[in-house]
Amino acid sequence: MRIRRIFAAVAATAALAGLGLTGAATATAATAQGAPSYVSPSQCEQGGGTADLTDNTCKGGTYNGEKID
């Protein structure tokens, strides 16, 4: 009986800890790919920015600083 209570407490703790870590792990995995991010000029403008084609970057908005493909 005591082992069951201990096991239930450990399982509940692990489940609660996992809930907090899953979002962070997913976000880290999504950004840790290392692949450069490119947006089109229209995506830059739709995100509220201006496509600066002299240095191929998006200025302002959602994609600020992203490279333009």
C-alpha positions in Angstrom: 0.0 0.0 0.0 2.8 2.4 0.8 4.6 1.6 -2.4 1.4 2.4 -4.4 1.2 5.9 -2.7 4.8 6.6 -3.4 4.5 5.5 -7.0 1.4 7.6 -7.5 3.2 10.6 -6.0 6.2 10.1 -8.3 3.9 9.6 -11.4 2.0 12.8 -10.5 5.1 14.8 -10.0 6.6 13.5 -13.3 3.4 14.3 -15.2 3.3 17.9 -13.8 6.9 18.5 -14.5 6.5 17.2 -18.0 3.6 19.6 -18.7 5.9 22.6 -17.9 8.8 21.3 -20.0 7.0 20.2 -23.1 6.3 23.7 -24.5 9.8 24.8 -23.8 11.3 21.7 -25.4 9.1 22.1 -28.5 10.1 25.8 -28.8 13.7 25.0 -28.4 13.6 22.2 -31.0 11.8 24.4 -33.5 14.5 27.2 -33.2 17.5 25.0 -32.8 17.5 23.7 -36.4 20.2 26.1 -37.4 18.6 26.7 -40.9 18.5 30.3 -42.0 15.0 31.9 -42.1 14.0 33.5 -45.3 10.8 35.4 -46.2 9.5 36.7 -49.5 9.1 40.5 -50.0 5.3 40.1 -49.9 5.5 38.2 -46.6 7.6 41.0 -45.2 5.0 43.6 -46.2 2.1 41.5 -45.0 3.8 41.3 -41.6 3.9 45.1 -41.4 7.5 45.6 -42.6 9.3 47.0 -45.6 11.4 44.9 -47.9 14.8 46.5 -48.2 16.2 44.9 -51.3 19.6 46.7 -51.1 20.7 44.4 -48.2 18.0 41.8 -48.6 16.4 42.2 -45.2 13.0 42.9 -43.9 12.8 46.2 -41.9 10.2 46.4 -39.2 7.1 44.3 -38.5 6.9 40.7 -37.7 9.8 39.6 -39.8 12.2 42.4 -38.7 15.8 41.5 -39.6 14.9 38.3 -41.5 16.6 37.7 -44.8 14.6 38.1 -48.0 14.7 35.3 -50.5 
